[in-house]
Amino acid sequence: MSGATVAGVHIFGVRHLSPGGARHVLEYLNELQPTAVLIEGPGDASAEIRHLTHAVTKPPVAILAFTEDLPVRTVLWPFAVYSPEYQGMKWAQEHGAEAEFIDLPSSVTLGLQDTLRQETGGRPELKPVADEQGEPAEEDVQEPESVYSRIARLAGEHDYDMYWERNYEHNASSGAYRAAILAFSAHMRELSESKERSDQPREYAYNALRESYMRRQIQRKIEEGHQPEKIVVICGAYHAAALADLTDVMSDAELASLPSRATKLTLMPYSYYKLSTMSGYGAGNAAPHYFQMMWELMASGRAEELPHLYLSSVARQVRGSGTHRSTAEVIEAVRLAESLAALHGGSAPTLRDLRDAAQTLLGHGDLAVIADSLARIDVGTNIGSLADGVSQTPIQDDLNRLLKRYKLEKYKSTVASDLALDLRENRRVTSSEAAYLDLHRSVLFHRLELLGIHFARKVPSSQSGATWAEHWMVQWSPEVEIEVVESTLLGETIEVAAAYVLREKLLECRTITEASALIVTACECAMTAQMEESSRVLQSLAVDSRDVVSIAVAARELAKIIGYGDIRKVDTAPFIPLLEELFRRGCLFLLDASGCNDEAAALMISAMNDLNTISLEHSEIADTALWLQELLQLAQRDDRNPRLSGFACAILMERAAIPAGEVAAEVSRRLSPGIPADLGAGWFEGLSMRNRYGLLSRMSLWEQLNDYINALEDEEFKRALVFLRRAFSTFSPREKTMISELLGELWGVNTEQAAEILTGELKEEEAKMLDDLNDFDFGDL
């Protein structure tokens, strides 16, 4: 009897994601007409087979198991249309045979992984779907010369995948295929087990457990009344030899002793990108779309047309990108690929042969010309789909409902898409939901972001100053589906789960910066109750805070909410007293906080900018008189950081809150002979950070700066240049040119020389000079 048989049971070893294996499995099943098809897969997922074989199901899809309690652990088993296991299920469904999974239940798989994490310090190493079918495991690939690499080298192939494709995928003889793969796998098992026993005892023990359980399930099926000769087992080729002998079967006691975690199962759409080795999936293949093309041609009896289809598809992609390629070049590429295959003694070109021919004839020798086209044809952008509600968790169902409700289903693609949102009311539609469609989309995206579900990523908008505009990059992936499932323990809907996460974050909140950020998050997620709770947390934390930087950040976030509250349809009135209080505290502690070092001054400048913006944009809330009063005090103080004093003076000048005479007197005082460069030039640096065109129009200021610099000793002059260079580094090219012209005239040098002096890169010793200021306490002056 063909295939491996013991007690009449037929064992068919395969490789995951193998169109050749899938074709031979179907031929074998049609020949034997079994009553039971047993498949390597999670033993508790057999009920999902009817969903996997549903008429609406479109591979690639995967079985996902996840734990019922925290921390959430997941494990999955993916299938493509050309997976031998998937085709076995389909055959059973179409022919009235029973189909079951016979590998360890997912609860045990996850229990074993948790046990291994504890033993290895958090590094799970078990690979339930990536260690069989004659494929190089991840650790083998990383070795200098693995057994798989040796096979490829001895066979004269570029890599193991090409060896496998040439010798097995293109092997059209069913009997020869089954015999060859069984003999090959038995020999590989003999070679690898001696190494596994000594070098990888965990991996060996794990496989031994799985095989013992699978033998148990095969024996159970016989006991249920199925004739052994009417049972076909589809398993990884690595396990075929071990399953041929049913004498060592896992007992009830042994099964009960295995670690286990309570799990649930769901099905999820998968993608060809995730199946590809590009994404790091060890049991995948580098070209899932290419193998689908192979499968479809095999199924239609036209396998010999694969080189023509592949290369013409590449040419079509190249033409689509604007590079012309003729039909004659495609024909020549096919001939070259067939010649390359003949040189290796193969009956048909492998993917490597086809890619080499494509580079030579369609890329004219340049891989870069066709690289993108090859990736699209090899990997593809396919993503699977399931019937509505099929084996979904409540939160998956809720998300799918929301995607449909907000017309986002078309964005459930592995191809990234830009989506610009206008949060304003659309008055051209009649229904309220349609009028605020983009606002609803925004709320959903922000909730998903809060949950760590990376479906949509916010990117800078071209309408950067518009509170009504948002720009998102939207892309679906299997990882997104897993993230959705992992959120199921947080709540049965996206809204409930997001509220839970926000509530947990509020309980952990310890700073007013964190609290203010959570208020914004609650607002963006349209969670009124959490907005109120965030506000109370912020208020309690702000009572004892004297940190002006944090206070300013919190005030800025509150001002943002109040500014776009109407757009997001939230009541911002409760935040007004809180913003008023934060602003007042920021003003009152400004002077004390300004006695800081140079590094902290950079943060203080940002805080002062925030507070000043609030006083301008929310003058009805902010105590503007108090703000200007505190700025004036800071501007006049000599015992505060001079850069901050200069910056305060610049704000006052910009707001016309200080008379021109007082400005001139302050400039004269700050830039008078005898004032050290750290204080004089540092103050000027702060002054130059705002209202630059106003400064450039004051010739007297530059004359005073020139006189001050000329009066400095050589060492102090060098120090002054450090501050001036740092100040001018933030100026625009036009502004730098105007300054160079002014000072060039005063110094008696040309513009280029002045520019070189003022705008050159800081030298190492100059940078160290600035660092030394961080140890200087201006409060000691």
DOKEDO-421765 format. One line per field, with one value per residue (C-alpha): residue in three letters; x negated, y negated, z negated. Coordinates in pm, whole numbers, always signed. Layout:
<seses>
residuo c(ALA ...)
px c(X ...)
py c(Y ...)
pz c(Z ...)
</seses>
This chain:
<seses>
residuo c(MET SER GLY ALA THR VAL ALA GLY VAL HIS ILE PHE GLY VAL ARG HIS LEU SER PRO GLY GLY ALA ARG HIS VAL LEU GLU TYR LEU ASN GLU LEU GLN PRO THR ALA VAL LEU ILE GLU GLY PRO GLY ASP ALA SER ALA GLU ILE ARG HIS LEU THR HIS ALA VAL THR LYS PRO PRO VAL ALA ILE LEU ALA PHE THR GLU ASP LEU PRO VAL ARG THR VAL LEU TRP PRO PHE ALA VAL TYR SER PRO GLU TYR GLN GLY MET LYS TRP ALA GLN GLU HIS GLY ALA GLU ALA GLU PHE ILE ASP LEU PRO SER SER VAL THR LEU GLY LEU GLN ASP THR LEU ARG GLN GLU THR GLY GLY ARG PRO GLU LEU LYS PRO VAL ALA ASP GLU GLN GLY GLU PRO ALA GLU GLU ASP VAL GLN GLU PRO GLU SER VAL TYR SER ARG ILE ALA ARG LEU ALA GLY GLU HIS ASP TYR ASP MET TYR TRP GLU ARG ASN TYR GLU HIS ASN ALA SER SER GLY ALA TYR ARG ALA ALA ILE LEU ALA PHE SER ALA HIS MET ARG GLU LEU SER GLU SER LYS GLU ARG SER ASP GLN PRO ARG GLU TYR ALA TYR ASN ALA LEU ARG GLU SER TYR MET ARG ARG GLN ILE GLN ARG LYS ILE GLU GLU GLY HIS GLN PRO GLU LYS ILE VAL VAL ILE CYS GLY ALA TYR HIS ALA ALA ALA LEU ALA ASP LEU THR ASP VAL MET SER ASP ALA GLU LEU ALA SER LEU PRO SER ARG ALA THR LYS LEU THR LEU MET PRO TYR SER TYR TYR LYS LEU SER THR MET SER GLY TYR GLY ALA GLY ASN ALA ALA PRO HIS TYR PHE GLN MET MET TRP GLU LEU MET ALA SER GLY ARG ALA GLU GLU LEU PRO HIS LEU TYR LEU SER SER VAL ALA ARG GLN VAL ARG GLY SER GLY THR HIS ARG SER THR ALA GLU VAL ILE GLU ALA VAL ARG LEU ALA GLU SER LEU ALA ALA LEU HIS GLY GLY SER ALA PRO THR LEU ARG ASP LEU ARG ASP ALA ALA GLN THR LEU LEU GLY HIS GLY ASP LEU ALA VAL ILE ALA ASP SER LEU ALA ARG ILE ASP VAL GLY THR ASN ILE GLY SER LEU ALA ASP GLY VAL SER GLN THR PRO ILE GLN ASP ASP LEU ASN ARG LEU LEU LYS ARG TYR LYS LEU GLU LYS TYR LYS SER THR VAL ALA SER ASP LEU ALA LEU ASP LEU ARG GLU ASN ARG ARG VAL THR SER SER GLU ALA ALA TYR LEU ASP LEU HIS ARG SER VAL LEU PHE HIS ARG LEU GLU LEU LEU GLY ILE HIS PHE ALA ARG LYS VAL PRO SER SER GLN SER GLY ALA THR TRP ALA GLU HIS TRP MET VAL GLN TRP SER PRO GLU VAL GLU ILE GLU VAL VAL GLU SER THR LEU LEU GLY GLU THR ILE GLU VAL ALA ALA ALA TYR VAL LEU ARG GLU LYS LEU LEU GLU CYS ARG THR ILE THR GLU ALA SER ALA LEU ILE VAL THR ALA CYS GLU CYS ALA MET THR ALA GLN MET GLU GLU SER SER ARG VAL LEU GLN SER LEU ALA VAL ASP SER ARG ASP VAL VAL SER ILE ALA VAL ALA ALA ARG GLU LEU ALA LYS ILE ILE GLY TYR GLY ASP ILE ARG LYS VAL ASP THR ALA PRO PHE ILE PRO LEU LEU GLU GLU LEU PHE ARG ARG GLY CYS LEU PHE LEU LEU ASP ALA SER GLY CYS ASN ASP GLU ALA ALA ALA LEU MET ILE SER ALA MET ASN ASP LEU ASN THR ILE SER LEU GLU HIS SER GLU ILE ALA ASP THR ALA LEU TRP LEU GLN GLU LEU LEU GLN LEU ALA GLN ARG ASP ASP ARG ASN PRO ARG LEU SER GLY PHE ALA CYS ALA ILE LEU MET GLU ARG ALA ALA ILE PRO ALA GLY GLU VAL ALA ALA GLU VAL SER ARG ARG LEU SER PRO GLY ILE PRO ALA ASP LEU GLY ALA GLY TRP PHE GLU GLY LEU SER MET ARG ASN ARG TYR GLY LEU LEU SER ARG MET SER LEU TRP GLU GLN LEU ASN ASP TYR ILE ASN ALA LEU GLU ASP GLU GLU PHE LYS ARG ALA LEU VAL PHE LEU ARG ARG ALA PHE SER THR PHE SER PRO ARG GLU LYS THR MET ILE SER GLU LEU LEU GLY GLU LEU TRP GLY VAL ASN THR GLU GLN ALA ALA GLU ILE LEU THR GLY GLU LEU LYS GLU GLU GLU ALA LYS MET LEU ASP ASP LEU ASN ASP PHE ASP PHE GLY ASP LEU)
px c(+0 -134 -211 -311 -72 -60 +251 +391 +384 +244 -4 -64 -355 -339 -493 -281 -188 -278 -72 -241 -163 +199 +239 +99 +313 +627 +520 +450 +788 +970 +789 +860 +1201 +1144 +1420 +1197 +935 +720 +517 +231 +385 +521 +732 +992 +1051 +1222 +1553 +1395 +1343 +1699 +1627 +1293 +1464 +1763 +1847 +1787 +1450 +1166 +811 +564 +727 +601 +721 +633 +632 +615 +620 +931 +742 +453 +184 +333 +132 +206 +105 +228 +240 +262 +389 +362 +580 +286 +223 +252 +439 +695 +752 +791 +1064 +1238 +1226 +1379 +1657 +1739 +1732 +1910 +1603 +1521 +1243 +1070 +761 +544 +257 +235 +527 +450 +498 +205 -7 +34 -19 -347 -455 -386 -585 -873 -858 -904 -1200 -1373 -1304 -1024 -1151 -897 -1078 -811 -696 -368 -338 -695 -894 -769 -733 -1099 -1143 -1446 -1360 -1471 -1773 -1891 -1878 -2102 -2373 -2678 -2608 -2277 -2180 -1931 -2199 -2421 -2144 -2095 -2469 -2524 -2227 -2371 -2073 -2075 -1885 -1673 -1344 -1467 -1581 -1238 -1049 -1252 -1237 -892 -661 -732 -719 -411 -425 -203 -362 -716 -624 -486 -772 -1038 -902 -856 -1209 -1356 -1168 -1263 -1629 -1609 -1443 -1724 -1983 -1806 -1691 -2044 -2118 -1785 -1828 -2156 -2125 -1750 -1593 -1287 -1214 -1261 -1039 -772 -758 -749 -448 -266 -329 -217 +108 +162 +120 +379 +626 +563 +623 +943 +1076 +1017 +1199 +1493 +1547 +1356 +1171 +796 +756 +1023 +830 +586 +361 +224 -69 -402 -655 -879 -610 -513 -755 -664 -290 -327 -370 -67 -218 -322 +4 +48 +252 +530 +303 +23 +264 +404 +53 -27 -14 +293 +451 +818 +845 +1093 +1074 +1162 +1098 +933 +846 +476 +254 -2 -251 -229 -266 -581 -918 -957 -747 -951 -699 -919 -678 -586 -727 -892 -636 -280 -117 -355 -257 +109 +50 -118 +176 +440 +257 +211 +582 +673 +419 +196 -106 -344 -211 -353 -670 -459 -205 -469 -690 -403 -262 -598 -611 -259 -363 -675 -468 -226 -511 -593 -874 -798 -872 -782 -615 -934 -1130 -878 -914 -1292 -1268 -1059 -1317 -1599 -1415 -1357 -1725 -1832 -1603 -1752 -2102 -1993 -1830 -1482 -1164 -1034 -1186 -1187 -1111 -1484 -1514 -1217 -1351 -1695 -1533 -1315 -1617 -1813 -1543 -1282 -1517 -1793 -2029 -1920 -1725 -1611 -1402 -1184 -1224 -885 -712 -872 -758 -400 -392 -583 -418 -95 +147 +415 +603 +859 +1219 +1484 +1860 +2016 +2019 +1828 +1653 +1586 +1537 +1787 +1528 +1440 +1810 +1841 +1543 +1669 +2007 +1845 +1628 +1940 +2140 +1872 +1799 +1447 +1468 +1276 +979 +955 +663 +295 +230 +187 +432 +443 +765 +819 +1099 +1301 +1461 +1702 +2069 +2148 +2458 +2510 +2653 +2976 +2905 +2718 +2485 +2386 +2335 +2073 +1933 +1570 +1610 +1736 +1443 +1204 +1355 +1321 +958 +866 +1034 +844 +522 +595 +644 +315 +491 +275 +532 +505 +203 +239 -3 -67 +208 +155 +409 +179 +344 +700 +870 +1124 +872 +711 +502 +473 +279 +504 +381 +511 +292 +322 +144 +434 +681 +476 +468 +848 +881 +637 +867 +1162 +1085 +1114 +1472 +1716 +1724 +1462 +1620 +1636 +1281 +1147 +1327 +1168 +817 +865 +994 +688 +456 +624 +568 +198 +170 -84 -165 +38 -123 +15 +354 +385 +291 +562 +819 +731 +751 +1094 +1212 +1085 +1251 +1580 +1585 +1761 +1742 +1368 +1318 +1477 +1271 +950 +1033 +1071 +741 +564 +710 +596 +244 +213 +287 -66 -259 -512 -652 -589 -686 -429 -169 -214 -182 +139 +277 +191 +379 +685 +675 +665 +980 +1161 +1052 +1196 +1472 +1744 +1592 +1594 +1933 +1814 +1906 +1587 +1740 +1614 +1255 +1260 +1206 +931 +750 +785 +627 +341 +259 +252 +16 -210 -237 -296 -577 -743 -1003 -1113 -1135 -1355 -1653 -1755 -2048 -2084 -1937 -1621 -1591 -1504 -1202 -1107 -1110 -861 -645 -656 -550 -255 -143 -176 +30 +304 +310 +357 +607 +807 +787 +1137 +1007 +640 +529 +333 +244 +81 -110 -256 -339 -540 -715 -822 -965 -1159 -1284 -1427 -1590 -1966 -1959 -1755 -1870 -1967 -1826 -1485 -1509 -1588 -1302 -1060 -1173 -1113 -754 -687 -827 -616 -303 -391 -378 -707 -792 -1065 -1271 -1274 -1380 -1670 -1775 -1760 -1964 -2222 -2239 -2259 -2519 -2737 -3115 -3213 -2910 -3037 -2955 -2744 -2511 -2525 -2530 -2303 -2046 -2069 -2013 -1684 -1585 -1644 -1411 -1094 -989 -1297 -1198 -1128 -1483 -1635 -1478 -1644 -1987 -2070 -2039 -2300 -2530 -2508 -2572 -2876 -3011 -2960 -3142 -3430 -3472 -3513 -3849 -3958 -3834 -3502 -3469 -3497 -3233 -3001 -3029 -2910 -2584 -2540 -2596 -2338 -2094 -2135 -2121 -1741 -1706 -1582 -1836 -1690 -1716 -2076 -2163 -2015 -2211 -2534 -2487 -2426 -2721 -2947 -2904 -2971 -3273 -3422 -3410 -3210 -2880 -3027 -3291 -3033 -2807 -3093 -3172 -2811 -2659 -2944 -2902 -2982 -3321 -3365 -3511 -3229 -2965 -3141 -3124 -2746 -2730 -2921 -2638 -2409 -2602 -2562 -2287 -2174 -1992 -2334 -2389)
py c(+0 -345 -580 -473 -225 -53 +143 +17 -355 -573 -845 -1120 -1350 -1702 -2043 -2338 -2572 -2322 -2327 -2008 -1840 -1961 -1818 -1477 -1472 -1518 -1245 -1015 -1087 -1031 -699 -572 -733 -737 -778 -985 -1249 -1330 -1649 -1788 -2087 -2192 -1906 -2137 -2319 -2045 -2231 -2514 -2293 -2354 -2728 -2687 -2494 -2730 -2841 -3206 -3145 -3274 -3173 -3272 -3230 -3112 -2947 -3170 -3043 -3289 -3255 -3345 -3538 -3780 -3788 -3713 -3456 -3360 -3095 -3046 -2796 -2960 -2802 -2905 -2768 -2546 -2410 -2028 -2035 -2281 -2079 -1767 -1940 -2053 -1700 -1555 -1814 -1751 -1370 -1322 -1202 -1302 -1557 -1619 -1791 -1556 -1765 -1884 -2108 -2478 -2491 -2253 -2428 -2761 -2593 -2445 -2782 -2946 -2676 -2731 -3108 -3050 -2819 -3043 -3382 -3485 -3347 -3105 -2875 -2621 -2648 -2461 -2529 -2599 -2291 -2028 -1935 -1928 -2304 -2472 -2590 -2939 -2825 -2607 -2897 -3099 -2832 -2872 -2542 -2378 -2039 -2212 -2441 -2139 -1967 -2272 -2312 -1947 -1961 -2271 -2487 -2845 -2756 -2484 -2628 -2598 -2240 -2154 -2319 -2151 -1803 -1800 -2079 -1992 -1617 -1511 -1140 -1074 -743 -878 -1191 -998 -751 -1021 -1254 -973 -838 -1189 -1281 -960 -1020 -1387 -1284 -1040 -1310 -1584 -1382 -1293 -1664 -1760 -1516 -1680 -2040 -2104 -1874 -2098 -2092 -1716 -1658 -1890 -1698 -1368 -1489 -1600 -1273 -1068 -1266 -1234 -857 -861 -1042 -804 -506 -668 -706 -336 -252 -462 -213 -352 -87 -158 -134 -405 -656 -906 -1114 -1438 -1557 -1729 -1514 -1528 -1342 -1087 -814 -864 -832 -512 -311 -332 -138 -442 -625 -904 -783 -970 -1026 -1164 -1400 -1520 -1591 -1837 -2210 -2383 -2728 -2798 -2910 -3017 -2978 -3205 -3223 -3524 -3646 -3609 -3767 -3655 -3903 -3739 -3396 -3507 -3469 -3845 -3889 -3639 -3356 -3046 -2801 -3034 -3060 -3349 -3372 -3281 -3444 -3263 -2932 -3021 -3073 -2732 -2574 -2725 -2605 -2258 -2242 -2327 -2082 -2356 -2344 -2381 -2736 -2869 -3030 -3210 -3333 -3442 -3634 -3796 -3909 -4064 -4237 -4373 -4516 -4671 -4828 -4960 -5147 -5319 -5098 -4938 -4569 -4382 -4044 -3923 -3994 -3790 -3498 -3515 -3527 -3208 -3035 -3147 -3020 -2682 -2665 -2742 -2465 -2221 -2301 -2181 -1871 -1996 -1943 -2296 -2631 -2714 -3056 -3132 -3046 -3268 -3559 -3533 -3531 -3828 -4028 -3948 -4007 -4228 -4423 -4437 -4310 -4560 -4408 -4752 -4796 -4494 -4457 -4605 -4404 -4082 -4151 -4206 -3888 -3674 -3784 -3949 -4152 -3887 -3889 -3624 -3668 -3488 -3487 -3745 -3626 -3305 -3199 -3556 -3699 -3970 -4245 -4123 -4129 -4480 -4609 -4453 -4614 -4955 -4921 -4852 -5127 -5388 -5270 -5154 -4797 -4878 -4983 -4632 -4565 -4490 -4786 -5107 -5384 -5754 -5879 -6251 -6335 -6655 -6654 -6936 -6874 -6781 -6985 -6828 -6506 -6446 -6193 -6289 -5989 -6076 -6440 -6342 -6035 -6153 -6248 -5897 -5752 -5966 -5849 -5485 -5532 -5699 -5420 -5156 -5350 -5352 -4975 -4921 -4803 -4933 -4959 -5335 -5556 -5932 -6128 -6503 -6676 -6930 -7136 -7147 -7450 -7328 -7166 -7004 -6813 -6475 -6255 -5880 -5595 -5289 -4930 -4589 -4293 -3964 -4134 -4379 -4090 -3936 -4269 -4285 -3936 -4018 -4305 -4070 -4039 -4416 -4433 -4291 -4609 -4857 -5131 -4924 -4797 -5147 -5281 -5004 -5087 -5459 -5390 -5175 -5447 -5702 -5476 -5462 -5835 -6017 -6344 -6634 -6583 -6229 -6344 -6618 -6377 -6138 -6421 -6475 -6102 -6081 -6375 -6224 -5893 -6070 -5934 -6193 -6003 -5949 -6315 -6417 -6163 -6277 -6635 -6545 -6357 -6650 -6897 -6693 -6652 -7021 -7142 -7076 -7115 -7395 -7244 -7519 -7298 -7031 -7293 -7459 -7128 -7047 -7395 -7363 -7031 -7177 -7481 -7245 -7067 -7392 -7514 -7219 -7121 -7238 -7033 -6714 -6787 -6772 -7002 -7188 -7420 -7209 -7256 -7636 -7684 -7421 -7595 -7925 -7775 -7606 -7926 -8123 -7871 -7879 -8257 -8261 -8005 -8137 -8347 -8071 -7813 -8047 -8011 -7702 -7573 -7600 -7259 -7324 -7667 -7503 -7336 -7660 -7846 -7594 -7639 -8018 -7988 -7769 -8007 -8306 -8137 -8061 -8422 -8536 -8276 -8247 -8597 -8562 -8277 -8354 -8630 -8826 -9108 -8863 -8699 -9026 -9133 -8812 -8842 -9197 -9082 -8806 -9041 -9276 -9016 -8955 -8642 -8428 -8237 -8521 -8342 -8329 -8695 -8785 -8567 -8735 -9072 -8952 -8848 -9186 -9368 -9157 -9236 -9606 -9564 -9745 -10101 -10141 -10351 -10078 -9827 -10048 -10095 -9720 -9644 -9899 -9751 -9390 -9456 -9700 -9651 -9424 -9195 -8835 -8669 -8401 -8673 -8930 -8711 -8457 -8729 -8843 -8484 -8474 -8815 -8697 -8397 -8595 -8893 -8864 -9109 -9363 -9307 -9330 -9673 -9812 -9922 -10067 -9718 -9573 -9867 -9804 -9432 -9523 -9759 -9495 -9225 -9459 -9538 -9173 -9014 -8739 -8452 -8620 -8706 -8336 -8252 -8519 -8373 -8037 -8191 -8394 -8091 -7891 -8180 -8233 -7859 -7872 -8173 -8129 -8169 -8510 -8626 -8501 -8697 -9018 -8973 -8903 -9221 -9426 -9292 -9272 -9646 -9712 -9479 -9596 -9251 -9118 -8938 -8591 -8638 -8757 -8463 -8216 -8360 -8364 -8052 -7799 -7463 -7453 -7303 -7036 -7277 -7522 -7257 -7166 -7532 -7517 -7191 -7351 -7601 -7316 -7303 -7676 -7794 -8141 -8161 -8208 -8542)
pz c(+0 +88 -198 -548 -704 -1040 -1138 -809 -908 -630 -731 -476 -560 -417 -442 -547 -264 +9 +331 +447 +116 +134 +483 +383 +66 +277 +517 +224 +63 +390 +426 +73 +4 -376 -632 -866 -787 -1091 -1069 -1272 -1448 -1791 -1921 -2075 -1745 -1548 -1577 -1378 -1072 -955 -961 -787 -508 -490 -138 -232 -399 -187 -291 -419 -759 -1096 -1414 -1708 -2065 -2355 -2732 -2928 -3195 -3219 -3104 -2764 -2568 -2211 -1961 -1606 -1322 -976 -654 -290 -12 +87 -264 -245 -577 -442 -127 -344 -545 -226 -83 -399 -400 -34 -65 -396 -585 -942 -984 -1315 -1453 -1659 -1801 -2162 -2268 -2263 -2641 -2685 -2421 -2601 -2938 -2817 -2681 -3017 -3192 -2954 -3011 -3381 -3321 -3068 -3222 -2989 -2654 -2505 -2263 -2167 -1807 -1768 -1396 -1285 -1374 -1136 -771 -693 -731 -885 -1233 -1325 -1526 -1236 -994 -1220 -1236 -1007 -829 -919 -785 -554 -414 -355 -160 +58 +115 +205 +441 +606 +504 +380 +61 -96 +35 +392 +324 +184 +469 +745 +590 +429 +547 +912 +852 +1049 +957 +655 +563 +600 +402 +104 +96 +135 -130 -381 -330 -336 -657 -837 -756 -861 -1188 -1261 -1201 -1396 -1696 -1804 -1808 -1970 -2257 -2359 -2239 -2246 -2505 -2542 -2170 -2155 -2461 -2321 -1991 -2180 -2381 -2068 -1889 -2188 -2199 -1824 -1847 -2125 -1900 -1609 -1839 -1970 -1617 -1553 -1877 -1762 -1481 -1183 -989 -1011 -633 -604 -818 -664 -888 -740 -948 -923 -745 -1053 -1252 -988 -1099 -1467 -1403 -1203 -1527 -1760 -2051 -2259 -2331 -2588 -2886 -3065 -3363 -3145 -2972 -3306 -3434 -3155 -3238 -3100 -3080 -3017 -2655 -2394 -2018 -1731 -1361 -1206 -857 -783 -519 -265 -403 -745 -587 -409 -578 -529 -844 -1048 -1049 -1061 -899 -619 -271 -98 +182 +76 +380 +616 +457 +491 +864 +870 +687 +916 +1227 +1076 +993 +1352 +1499 +1642 +1411 +1705 +1762 +1432 +1586 +1848 +1592 +1342 +1583 +1770 +1434 +1344 +1683 +1629 +1293 +1447 +1725 +1465 +1299 +1629 +1765 +2100 +2150 +2468 +2512 +2681 +2361 +2161 +2404 +2380 +2000 +2002 +2220 +1992 +1681 +1846 +1945 +1586 +1463 +1713 +1590 +1245 +1385 +1300 +1493 +1430 +1321 +952 +811 +805 +1176 +1256 +1052 +1217 +1560 +1466 +1349 +1665 +1928 +1762 +1534 +1795 +1528 +1263 +973 +852 +1170 +1089 +711 +628 +900 +778 +421 +534 +740 +489 +165 +275 +68 +19 -308 -399 -504 -708 -710 -940 -1300 -1229 -1547 -1654 -2002 -2103 -2064 -1713 -1623 -1766 -1570 -1246 -1309 -1364 -1055 -851 -1021 -956 -602 -686 -558 -240 -456 -605 -374 -406 -175 -375 -290 -374 -529 -586 -831 -857 -1203 -1121 -1052 -693 -619 -276 -426 -611 -886 -1202 -1176 -819 -915 -1172 -996 -1016 -1382 -1458 -1267 -1467 -1797 -1687 -1579 -1908 -2106 -1909 -1969 -2343 -2333 -2154 -1837 -1554 -1277 -1235 -1300 -1325 -1109 -1077 -882 -605 -800 -1101 -1255 -1203 -1503 -1270 -1056 -1124 -899 -956 -798 -798 -748 -852 -943 -1132 -1422 -1440 -1462 -1742 -1926 -1900 -2044 -2324 -2423 -2476 -2847 -2885 -2763 -2512 -2302 -2188 -2399 -2719 -2674 -2608 -2917 -3125 -2999 -3064 -3413 -3487 -3358 -3586 -3887 -3801 -3724 -3943 -3763 -3630 -3288 -3274 -3402 -3142 -2864 -2986 -2974 -2608 -2542 -2709 -2501 -2175 -2271 -2356 -2711 -2924 -3254 -3215 -3124 -3453 -3649 -3474 -3564 -3933 -3929 -3764 -4012 -4311 -4170 -4081 -4435 -4559 -4234 -4182 -3861 -3605 -3311 -3404 -3492 -3153 -2969 -3155 -3091 -2721 -2697 -2871 -2642 -2343 -2462 -2525 -2183 -1988 -2227 -1990 -1707 -1917 -2073 -2433 -2721 -2813 -3073 -3369 -3247 -3248 -3626 -3617 -3332 -3517 -3830 -3640 -3456 -3782 -3944 -3639 -3671 -4046 -4038 -3722 -3903 -4140 -3860 -3652 -3884 -3693 -3490 -3115 -3039 -3240 -3078 -2746 -2907 -3081 -2750 -2612 -2923 -2888 -2526 -2628 -2901 -2674 -2402 -2654 -2772 -2412 -2292 -2616 -2754 -2900 -3121 -3183 -3424 -3162 -3402 -3643 -3357 -3230 -3585 -3650 -3313 -3397 -3729 -3557 -3287 -3549 -3772 -3759 -3976 -3738 -3432 -3193 -2889 -3060 -3160 -2802 -2676 -2919 -2787 -2429 -2510 -2674 -2370 -2136 -2334 -2364 -2741 -2806 -2690 -2428 -2669 -2930 -2665 -2560 -2922 -2987 -2675 -2782 -3130 -3022 -2753 -2945 -2979 -3262 -3233 -3187 -2855 -3028 -3153 -2875 -2564 -2737 -2799 -2437 -2324 -2516 -2377 -2020 -2049 -1974 -1763 -1542 -1277 -1551 -1679 -1332 -1284 -1599 -1475 -1816 -1968 -1731 -1791 -2163 -2108 -1895 -2159 -2426 -2229 -2147 -2516 -2612 -2682 -2441 -2658 -2729 -2358 -2272 -2530 -2392 -2042 -2175 -2294 -1977 -1754 -1947 -1930 -1556 -1475 -1502 -1270 -912 -627 -542 -902 -925 -611 -755 -1081 -892 -690 -1004 -1202 -896 -853 -1222 -1236 -909 -745 -454 -500 -439 -709 -959 -875 -926 -1268 -1385 -1231 -1232 -1404 -1775 -1844 -2110 -2362 -2295 -2355 -2681 -2780 -2751 -2944 -3229 -3270 -3378 -3705 -3764 -3997 -3900 -4230 -4396 -4221)
</seses>
